[in-house]
């Protein structure tokens, strides 16, 4: 009977270094799914109590066998760091993540008064770091690969200002947006330094829905989002961050080539609306590629569809990516995903690992 021979960390490093491992990677992107499978843990607690989330995550990861470690943070990160208010899902809520109750930098006057806060005292940063430190200190060897949400400067700015307000400023008062981006970028570089010093060399997770073509044009992405994204990446890399797990969320099909110019990407996971062949063309030689099965299919499809779709993507990408391919959803997997549906993706990957195509791909 075929068995796995590598830990998740060994597998990811082998894939990145050689393009091959005992099997292709499996990425779950499973923040909300973990509490659904853990009695006594709510989705809200995963964000309010990262230590509790970290303790639960390992058991779910071991049960299924996926490779991605716990991710601390969420899509609304960036509002509380400047004094905004968040609301977390309650025990009976169907919400998948926190929401922003108040935007702290929503007027020009507040922009002029912006200061760059101390990462050790700002918003959720320190408790996110505490969760990552728990992983580094207590997870078994081979599983110590947490990541922390750094968002993108543009998405963080939208969370602080309010997306509708910021989109209006981009047209009427673009200098305000550039001021916010400058301060957010400085904070994110400071945050990267703080993470490197207090957690160690762990990956940061960036990408965000406000950068998508659903909201801004590719010209606006190039003018507003891309320069600050590159600035933060370079600053983080200089401060000890080994790389980034990038998730260009939403429809970013017109931004793909620009994302390919951003330094420091260890792995990239596009939304399912960006076709996998397009991703292969632009990233097949430069970085690991993850995904990008439509997330809703994990909840509403069936075992056979998911098994076949995973196999299709593996046949398309697994031997074509210089730094390794990992199957997975193209965004967070739905919280109510039936476990058997997640198992379909995992079993298809294990079956593919036994194929002649994969075994012949092993470096000589």
C-alpha positions in Angstrom: 0.0 0.0 0.0 1.3 3.4 -0.9 2.2 5.7 2.0 3.4 9.3 2.3 7.1 9.7 3.3 7.4 13.4 3.9 6.1 15.9 6.4 4.2 18.9 5.1 7.2 21.2 5.5 9.5 18.7 3.9 7.0 18.3 1.0 6.6 22.0 0.4 10.4 22.6 0.5 11.1 19.6 -1.8 8.4 20.8 -4.3 9.8 24.4 -4.3 13.4 23.2 -4.7 12.9 20.4 -7.2 9.3 20.4 -8.5 8.8 17.0 -7.0 7.9 15.3 -3.7 6.3 12.1 -2.5 3.1 13.7 -3.8 1.9 17.1 -5.0 0.9 19.5 -2.2 -2.6 19.9 -0.9 -3.7 23.4 0.3 -6.9 23.6 2.3 -7.3 27.3 3.2 -9.5 26.0 5.9 -9.9 28.7 8.7 -13.6 28.4 9.1 -13.8 24.7 8.4 -11.6 23.9 11.5 -14.1 25.2 14.1 -16.9 23.4 12.2 -15.0 20.1 12.8 -14.0 21.0 16.4 -16.7 20.7 19.1 -16.6 23.6 21.4 -14.9 26.0 19.0 -16.7 28.8 17.2 -15.6 30.6 14.0 -15.4 33.9 16.0 -13.1 32.3 18.5 -10.7 31.4 15.7 -10.1 35.1 15.3 -10.5 36.3 18.8 -8.5 33.5 20.3 -5.7 32.4 17.9 -4.2 30.1 20.6 -7.4 28.1 20.7 -7.5 28.0 16.9 -3.8 26.9 16.7 -4.5 24.0 19.1 -7.5 22.8 17.0 -5.9 23.3 13.6 -3.2 20.7 14.0 -5.8 17.9 14.8 -7.8 18.7 11.7 -4.7 19.0 9.5 -3.4 15.6 10.8 -6.8 14.0 10.2 -7.0 15.0 6.5 -3.3 15.3 5.6 -3.2 18.7 4.0 0.0 20.7 3.9 -0.9 24.3 4.6 -0.4 25.3 8.2 -2.6 27.6 10.2 -3.2 31.2 8.9 -3.7 33.9 11.5 -5.7 37.0 10.4 -8.5 37.6 8.0 -9.7 39.8 5.1 -10.7 42.6 7.4 -7.3 42.9 9.1 -6.1 46.5 8.8 -9.1 48.4 10.3 -8.5 47.7 14.0 -4.8 48.6 13.7 -5.8 52.3 13.3 -8.6 52.2 15.9 -11.5 50.7 13.9 -14.0 48.3 15.4 -14.6 44.7 14.3 -17.4 42.3 14.9 -16.7 38.6 15.2 -19.1 35.8 14.2 -21.2 34.6 17.2 -21.8 31.0 18.1 -24.9 30.7 15.9 -23.8 33.0 13.1 -23.3 31.8 9.5 -20.7 34.4 8.9 -17.4 33.1 7.7 -15.1 35.8 9.0 -15.2 39.1 11.0 -16.7 42.3 9.6 -15.7 45.9 10.0 -18.1 48.0 12.2 -16.2 51.3 11.9 -13.6 52.6 9.5 -11.1 54.7 11.4 -9.6 56.9 8.6 -12.8 57.8 6.7 -12.3 61.6 6.4 -9.5 63.8 4.9 -8.9 65.2 8.3 -8.2 61.8 9.8 -5.8 61.0 6.9 -3.8 64.2 7.8 -3.5 63.0 11.4 -2.5 59.4 10.6 0.4 58.0 12.6 2.1 54.7 12.0 1.2 52.6 15.1 3.4 50.3 17.0 2.8 46.7 15.7 3.2 45.3 19.2 0.2 47.4 20.4 -1.9 47.8 17.2 -5.1 45.9 16.7 -4.9 42.1 16.4 -1.2 41.9 15.5 0.2 40.7 18.8 -2.4 38.0 19.3 -1.9 36.8 15.8 1.8 36.6 16.6 1.0 34.7 19.8 -0.8 32.1 17.8 2.1 31.7 15.4 4.6 31.5 18.3 2.5 28.6 19.8 2.8 26.8 16.5 6.5 27.2 16.3 7.0 26.1 19.9 4.4 23.3 20.2 3.7 21.7 16.8 5.7 18.6 15.9 8.7 19.0 13.5 7.5 19.2 10.0 4.4 21.1 10.9 5.8 24.4 12.1 4.7 26.4 9.1 2.2 29.1 10.3 1.5 32.2 8.2 0.2 35.6 9.1 -2.1 37.9 7.1 -0.3 40.9 5.8 -3.0 41.7 3.3 -1.9 44.2 0.6 -1.5 47.9 1.3 -4.4 48.7 -1.0 -6.8 46.3 0.7 -5.6 47.4 4.2 -6.2 51.0 3.1 -9.7 50.1 2.0 -10.3 48.5 5.3 -9.2 51.6 7.2 -10.9 54.2 4.9 -13.9 52.2 3.7 -13.8 50.8 0.2 -16.5 53.0 -1.2 -14.9 56.1 0.2 -11.5 55.2 -1.1 -12.8 54.4 -4.6 -14.3 57.9 -4.7 -11.1 59.5 -3.4 -9.1 57.7 -6.1 -11.1 59.8 -8.7 -11.6 63.1 -6.8 -8.6 63.3 -4.4 -6.0 60.7 -5.3 -3.4 62.3 -3.1 -5.4 61.2 -0.1 -5.2 57.6 -1.2 -1.5 57.9 -1.7 -1.0 59.3 1.8 -3.0 56.4 3.3 -1.0 53.9 1.2 2.3 55.4 2.3 1.4 55.1 6.0 -0.1 51.6 5.6 3.0 50.5 3.7 5.3 51.8 6.5 3.3 49.9 9.1 3.3 46.7 7.1 7.1 46.8 6.9 7.3 47.5 10.6 4.9 44.6 11.2 7.1 42.3 9.1 10.1 43.3 11.2 8.1 42.6 14.4 7.0 39.2 13.2 10.5 38.3 12.2 11.8 39.3 15.6 9.1 37.8 17.8 7.9 34.7 15.8 10.8 33.9 13.5 11.1 33.5 9.8 7.5 32.6 8.9 5.6 33.3 5.7 3.3 36.3 5.3 0.0 35.9 3.5 -1.0 38.8 1.1 -3.5 39.6 -1.6 -6.9 41.1 -1.0 -10.4 41.5 -2.5 -10.1 45.3 -2.9 -7.3 44.9 -5.4 -9.5 42.9 -7.8 -10.9 44.0 -11.1 -14.4 43.7 -9.6 -13.6 47.1 -8.0 -10.7 48.7 -9.7 -9.4 48.7 -13.3 -5.9 47.3 -14.2 -4.7 50.9 -14.7 -5.8 51.8 -11.2 -4.1 48.6 -9.9 -0.9 49.7 -11.6 -1.1 53.2 -10.3 -2.3 52.7 -6.7 -1.9 49.0 -5.7 1.2 47.7 -7.3 3.9 50.2 -6.2 3.0 49.9 -2.5 2.7 46.1 -2.8 6.3 45.9 -4.2 7.5 48.4 -1.5 6.1 46.2 1.3 7.4 43.0 -0.2 11.0 44.4 -0.5 10.9 45.8 3.0 9.6 42.6 4.5 12.2 40.5 2.7 15.0 42.8 4.0 13.6 42.3 7.5 13.8 38.5 7.6 10.5 37.3 6.0 11.4 34.3 3.8 8.6 34.7 1.4 4.9 35.3 0.7 1.9 33.2 0.1 -0.1 35.3 -2.3 -3.8 35.1 -2.8 -5.0 37.6 -5.4 -8.6 37.4 -4.4 -11.5 38.1 -6.6 -11.4 38.6 -10.4 -7.8 39.6 -11.1 -7.5 38.3 -14.6 -6.3 41.7 -15.9 -3.7 42.0 -13.2 -2.0 38.6 -13.6 1.0 39.9 -15.5 1.5 42.7 -12.9 1.4 40.2 -10.1 4.2 38.3 -11.8 6.5 41.3 -11.3 6.1 41.3 -7.5 9.1 40.0 -5.7 9.2 37.4 -2.9 6.3 35.1 -3.9 6.8 31.6 -2.6 3.4 30.3 -3.7 0.4 31.9 -5.4 -3.3 31.0 -5.3 -5.6 32.9 -7.7 -9.3 33.0 -7.4 -11.0 30.3 -9.5 -12.0 32.9 -12.1 -8.4 33.1 -13.3 -8.0 30.0 -15.5 -5.2 27.7 -14.5 -3.6 27.7 -17.9 -3.2 31.5 -17.6 -1.5 31.0 -14.2 0.8 28.4 -15.5 1.9 30.7 -18.4 2.8 33.5 -16.0 4.1 31.7 -13.0 5.1 28.2 -14.0 8.8 29.1 -14.0 8.9 31.4 -11.0 6.9 30.2 -8.1 4.8 27.4 -6.6 1.2 27.4 -7.8 -1.8 26.4 -5.6 -5.4 25.9 -6.4 -7.7 26.9 -7.9 -10.9 24.8 -7.8 -14.1 26.9 -7.3 -14.7 26.9 -3.5 -18.5 26.6 -3.7 -18.1 23.2 -5.4 -16.7 21.8 -2.2 -20.0 22.5 -0.5 -22.5 22.0 -3.3 -20.9 19.5 -5.7 -20.3 15.8 -5.0 -17.3 13.5 -4.4 -16.9 12.4 -8.0 -16.9 15.9 -9.4 -14.3 17.0 -7.0 -12.2 13.9 -7.5 -12.3 14.3 -11.2 -11.6 18.1 -11.1 -8.6 17.5 -8.9 -7.3 14.9 -11.2 -7.8 17.2 -14.2 -5.9 20.0 -12.6 -3.1 17.6 -11.5 -2.8 16.3 -15.0 -2.7 19.9 -16.3 -0.2 21.4 -13.8 1.6 19.0 -11.5 4.6 18.2 -13.8 4.6 21.7 -15.5 5.5 23.9 -12.5 9.2 24.4 -11.8 8.6 25.1 -8.1 5.8 22.6 -7.5 2.0 22.5 -7.7 -0.6 22.0 -5.0 -4.3 21.4 -5.6 -6.8 23.3 -3.5 -9.7 25.8 -3.6 -9.3 29.2 -5.2 -10.2 30.9 -2.0 -11.2 29.9 1.5 -13.0 26.6 1.6 -16.7 27.0 2.7 -17.2 26.4 6.4 -20.0 23.8 5.8 -17.9 21.7 3.4 -18.8 18.0 3.9 -15.6 16.3 5.1 -16.1 13.7 2.4 -15.7 16.4 -0.3 -12.4 17.6 1.1 -11.4 13.9 1.2 -12.1 13.6 -2.5 -9.4 16.2 -3.3 -6.9 14.5 -1.0 -7.6 10.9 -2.3 -7.3 12.1 -5.9 -3.9 13.7 -5.1 -2.7 10.5 -3.4 -3.8 8.4 -6.4 -2.0 10.8 -8.8 1.2 10.5 -6.8 1.3 6.8 -7.7 0.9 7.5 -11.5 3.6 6.9 -14.0 3.5 10.6 -15.0 4.4 11.7 -11.4 6.9 9.0 -10.7 8.7 9.7 -14.0 8.8 13.4 -13.0 11.1 12.5 -10.1 14.5 14.1 -10.5 17.2 11.6 -11.5 
